[in-house]
Amino acid sequence: MAKHIVVFDSGIGGTSVLEHIQASLPSAKFSYLMDNKYLPYGKRSSQFLMLRITNLLTQFIKVIEPVDILVVACNTASTQTLVQLRAQFDFPIVGVVPAIKPAAEKSLRKRIGVLATPATVANEYTATLIDDFARSCEVDLYGSSELVRLAEYKFWFNTLDMQALAQELDKLAINSEIDHLVLGCTHFPIIANELKQLIKHDLQLLDSGEAIANRVSSLIGECNVVDNKKQPIDYYATAALEQTKLKISVIND
């Protein structure tokens, strides 16, 4: 029987992680839940997110269980709620955290940046990651909720307001000494090509998608891979979306 993997995010950004996981485990059953009713999470308080996410996932999992693994494919949600979620559920929970460790290891200039939501940038967990894995580097932090909005729009409508993106990058003023920029929000790989196009100086963009897929694969185990035929993905949202790209069930929460 195919393993059931639930992928959760505030919006559509978690699909950037889902793609990596499905490529590694094509025969698994996937359910994707987005809490777009409260998108973006980066503007929400820690207390709100803890209550909202734990309550929402508890209700959702009761409806679609059994579940084998939950992937919290949202950096903001992961840094805020992983401890509580792991205490609440008896199956493995994989979180997404900024790829600060590999960025620090790869940096030749010993100057890296983290581009994330304001909540992730300000979170104590991010500071701990920097202290644990990037002491040898100077780390610049950049918080943006506007990039989340732009990435969402690009995904749904296959177009991106390059002028708005350029204006946001001008506000962020990413330092030209940085040689590795961590995409600390799962929405940002959706606009990675455009980011590289507009950030004039030479740097590498890093995200956690492949690492998360490897972790999920190790938990599922190769022996549980039935075949290489991809299964349809079930999409769920907490608010209606005006789009025709995906078939999405709206849940009452």
Secondary structure as GFF3:
##gff-version 3
##sequence-region A 1 253
A	DSSP	beta_strand	4	9	.	.	.	ID=ss1
A	DSSP	alpha_helix	15	24	.	.	.	ID=ss2
A	DSSP	beta_strand	29	34	.	.	.	ID=ss3
A	DSSP	three_ten_helix	36	38	.	.	.	ID=ss4
A	DSSP	three_ten_helix	41	43	.	.	.	ID=ss5
A	DSSP	alpha_helix	46	64	.	.	.	ID=ss6
A	DSSP	beta_strand	69	72	.	.	.	ID=ss7
A	DSSP	alpha_helix	75	88	.	.	.	ID=ss8
A	DSSP	beta_strand	93	95	.	.	.	ID=ss9
A	DSSP	alpha_helix	100	106	.	.	.	ID=ss10
A	DSSP	beta_strand	111	116	.	.	.	ID=ss11
A	DSSP	alpha_helix	118	122	.	.	.	ID=ss12
A	DSSP	alpha_helix	124	133	.	.	.	ID=ss13
A	DSSP	beta_strand	138	143	.	.	.	ID=ss14
A	DSSP	alpha_helix	146	157	.	.	.	ID=ss15
A	DSSP	alpha_helix	162	172	.	.	.	ID=ss16
A	DSSP	beta_strand	180	183	.	.	.	ID=ss17
A	DSSP	three_ten_helix	188	191	.	.	.	ID=ss18
A	DSSP	alpha_helix	192	198	.	.	.	ID=ss19
A	DSSP	beta_strand	204	206	.	.	.	ID=ss20
A	DSSP	alpha_helix	209	220	.	.	.	ID=ss21
A	DSSP	three_ten_helix	222	224	.	.	.	ID=ss22
A	DSSP	beta_strand	233	237	.	.	.	ID=ss23
A	DSSP	beta_strand	248	250	.	.	.	ID=ss24
###
